[in-house]
Amino acid sequence: MKPFVNNLFFMFFFVVVVLTNIQICFADCDNLQDTCPSISPNKQTIFINGLPCKNPSNVTSQDFKTVELSKAGPKDIFGASVKLVTAFEFPGLNTLGLSIGRTDIENDGLVNFHYHPRATEMIFVKKGVLMAGFIDTQNQVFQNVLKVGDVCVFPKGLFHYILNQGFEDATVYSVYNSQNPGQVSIIPTTFDTTLESLDMLKKRIISLSTSQVQDGIINSTT
């Protein structure tokens, strides 16, 4: 009986260790020191899962500040500009498990369907009135109208979108719980991008908010 109990204990211990290690691998690693500003990618001599730290003697306060979100970037064919700032551009983010972003959307513009394979995204509306939503693995759509000061979250790995529903340009700031969230988009070449087709896509998104439940799709409006 005693050998059986010992074997059972070791088996339980092994399972706990394996599950713990898997959980660690699924998330950004915790930092093991106070700070670890990243070396510029152009100066890397080794390549690891992440970014190497600068020499501590070369770390300055400027490593923990960025102006990357002070201006909007160029807009795409959907009328949206998305800037994603990671530890590559903002050294002070290295090992902290965070990235930031800014999105600017012209009137009636659209942030096309996309997802982040390594991060959940939380957005804060600085300006404008938006319609934002995501699609889960059951093909259910969760959609909300967002106004200035509202916060919305898009779960990791799920397609999401933002449509400007106001009468002016909109600005949104984002925070991601990974220092390298990645982004996978439905590229324009995979579907018709004529003005008529884009109009139909926008109208379809708007129509989702007109009912609480339609064809198995769940919607919410505020």
C-alpha distance (Angstrom), angle and dihedral (degrees) to the residues before:
residue distance angle dihedral
M1 . . .
K2 3.81 . .
P3 3.87 94.7 .
F4 3.80 88.9 50.5
V5 3.82 91.6 52.4
N6 3.82 90.7 47.6
N7 3.79 91.6 50.0
L8 3.80 90.5 48.2
F9 3.81 90.6 50.9
F10 3.82 93.2 50.0
M11 3.81 91.0 46.4
F12 3.82 90.3 52.3
F13 3.82 90.7 47.0
F14 3.82 90.9 49.9
V15 3.83 92.5 51.0
V16 3.82 91.6 49.5
V17 3.81 91.8 50.3
V18 3.81 92.8 47.6
L19 3.79 93.9 48.4
T20 3.78 91.5 46.6
N21 3.79 91.8 51.6
I22 3.80 91.8 47.3
Q23 3.81 90.1 52.5
I24 3.80 90.2 50.9
C25 3.80 91.2 50.8
F26 3.80 91.8 51.3
A27 3.83 93.6 59.8
D28 3.78 136.6 48.0
C29 3.80 109.7 -84.1
D30 3.79 118.2 -104.9
N31 3.78 116.2 -107.7
L32 3.81 115.0 -102.5
Q33 3.80 95.0 -156.8
D34 3.80 137.7 35.2
T35 3.81 96.0 -95.8
C36 3.79 138.8 0.4
P37 3.83 111.8 -179.6
S38 3.78 108.9 -165.9
I39 3.78 126.7 -112.6
S40 3.80 114.2 -115.6
P41 3.83 108.6 -91.9
N42 3.81 88.0 -124.8
K43 3.81 89.6 62.1
Q44 3.81 98.2 46.7
T45 3.79 115.4 125.2
I46 3.82 96.3 173.0
F47 3.80 129.2 43.0
I48 3.79 120.4 -142.5
N49 3.82 138.9 158.2
G50 3.78 93.0 -77.6
L51 3.78 130.7 -0.9
P52 3.82 128.8 -55.1
C53 3.81 119.3 -117.7
K54 3.76 126.5 -108.2
N55 3.77 119.1 -111.8
P56 3.85 103.3 -83.3
S57 3.79 90.1 -128.3
N58 3.83 89.2 61.1
V59 3.81 96.6 50.0
T60 3.82 114.3 113.9
S61 3.81 136.5 176.6
Q62 3.83 88.6 -101.6
D63 3.81 88.8 70.1
F64 3.82 88.1 69.5
K65 3.80 97.4 50.6
T66 3.80 132.3 69.0
V67 3.80 137.8 -179.2
E68 3.81 93.0 -166.8
L69 3.82 92.4 112.6
S70 3.80 96.6 46.5
K71 3.81 93.3 92.0
A72 3.78 135.8 34.5
G73 3.78 120.3 -112.1
P74 3.82 128.9 -132.1
K75 3.81 115.8 -62.1
D76 3.81 124.2 -119.9
I77 3.82 128.6 -137.0
F78 3.83 89.3 -79.3
G79 3.81 92.3 59.1
A80 3.80 95.4 -108.3
S81 3.79 134.9 118.8
V82 3.81 118.0 -157.4
K83 3.82 120.6 -172.3
L84 3.80 117.3 -173.4
V85 3.81 115.5 -168.9
T86 3.80 116.5 -163.8
A87 3.79 135.5 167.1
F88 3.81 87.2 -77.8
E89 3.82 90.2 68.6
F90 3.84 98.6 24.5
P91 3.83 108.1 43.9
G92 3.81 94.9 -169.7
L93 3.82 90.9 67.0
N94 3.80 92.4 66.0
T95 3.85 112.2 123.2
L96 3.83 92.0 1.2
G97 3.82 94.7 99.5
L98 3.81 94.0 -127.2
S99 3.80 140.4 114.6
I100 3.79 130.8 175.5
G101 3.78 135.8 -150.5
R102 3.77 147.0 -175.0
T103 3.79 126.9 -147.6
D104 3.80 125.1 -169.0
I105 3.80 119.2 -171.2
E106 3.77 125.7 -172.1
N107 3.79 121.4 -136.0
D108 3.83 107.6 -65.0
G109 3.81 89.4 3.9
L110 3.80 125.5 142.4
V111 3.81 136.1 -143.4
N112 3.78 97.7 -142.1
F113 3.83 122.6 -124.8
H114 3.81 110.4 -75.7
Y115 3.80 141.9 140.3
H116 3.81 139.2 -151.6
P117 3.82 112.2 -127.2
R118 3.81 95.0 -159.9
A119 3.80 105.7 33.4
T120 3.77 149.8 45.3
E121 3.81 112.5 -128.6
M122 3.80 124.5 -141.2
I123 3.80 117.1 -168.7
F124 3.81 132.6 -161.4
V125 3.81 119.7 -160.5
K126 3.80 110.8 -132.2
K127 3.80 96.9 170.7
G128 3.79 137.8 4.6
V129 3.80 141.3 20.6
L130 3.79 115.2 -77.7
M131 3.76 142.0 -177.3
A132 3.81 109.4 -144.1
G133 3.76 132.0 174.8
F134 3.79 148.3 151.8
I135 3.80 135.9 -145.7
D136 3.81 119.8 -131.6
T137 3.80 128.7 -150.4
Q138 3.83 90.1 -90.5
N139 3.82 89.6 59.7
Q140 3.80 91.0 -110.7
V141 3.80 117.2 146.1
F142 3.80 119.7 -140.0
Q143 3.78 109.0 -166.1
N144 3.81 134.9 174.0
V145 3.78 139.1 179.3
L146 3.81 108.3 -123.9
K147 3.79 127.6 -159.2
V148 3.81 134.6 -176.3
G149 3.80 110.2 -53.2
D150 3.81 95.1 18.4
V151 3.79 121.6 130.4
C152 3.80 125.7 -152.3
V153 3.80 133.3 178.8
F154 3.82 130.1 -144.6
P155 3.84 112.5 -160.7
K156 3.79 119.0 -126.2
G157 3.79 116.3 -84.7
L158 3.83 96.9 10.8
F159 3.80 123.9 119.6
H160 3.80 112.7 -112.3
Y161 3.80 139.3 171.8
I162 3.83 142.4 -171.9
L163 3.81 126.3 -146.4
N164 3.80 122.8 -167.2
Q165 3.81 105.7 -127.7
G166 3.81 97.8 170.9
F167 3.78 133.8 88.0
E168 3.82 96.3 -108.2
D169 3.78 140.8 43.7
A170 3.80 114.0 -70.2
T171 3.81 131.0 -142.1
V172 3.79 126.3 -158.7
Y173 3.82 130.4 -179.3
S174 3.80 121.7 -152.5
V175 3.79 138.7 -160.1
Y176 3.82 122.2 -162.7
N177 3.81 126.1 -163.7
S178 3.80 93.5 -133.4
Q179 3.78 131.8 65.3
N180 3.81 87.9 -135.4
P181 3.83 108.9 28.3
G182 3.80 96.7 165.8
Q183 3.80 123.6 -151.9
V184 3.80 131.1 -124.9
S185 3.81 115.7 -170.3
I186 3.77 135.8 -176.1
I187 3.78 94.7 -110.6
P188 3.81 117.8 -134.2
T189 3.81 92.5 -118.6
T190 3.82 90.7 66.5
F191 3.79 93.9 68.4
D192 3.79 142.8 20.3
T193 3.82 111.3 -73.3
T194 3.79 100.0 -172.7
L195 3.79 115.8 134.1
E196 3.80 89.5 -109.3
S197 3.81 92.7 54.4
L198 3.82 93.0 46.4
D199 3.80 88.8 49.9
M200 3.80 90.3 53.3
L201 3.82 91.1 49.9
K202 3.81 91.5 52.0
K203 3.80 92.3 46.9
R204 3.80 89.9 51.0
I205 3.82 90.8 53.1
I206 3.80 91.0 48.8
S207 3.81 91.6 48.5
L208 3.82 90.4 58.1
S209 3.80 89.7 70.2
T210 3.80 95.6 53.9
S211 3.80 94.8 80.2
Q212 3.77 135.8 33.3
V213 3.80 94.9 -134.9
Q214 3.80 125.8 13.3
D215 3.82 127.8 162.1
G216 3.79 91.9 -16.2
I217 3.79 93.3 -52.2
I218 3.79 117.9 128.8
N219 3.80 117.6 -144.9
S220 3.77 135.6 177.2
T221 3.78 129.2 -168.2
T222 3.78 133.4 -170.4
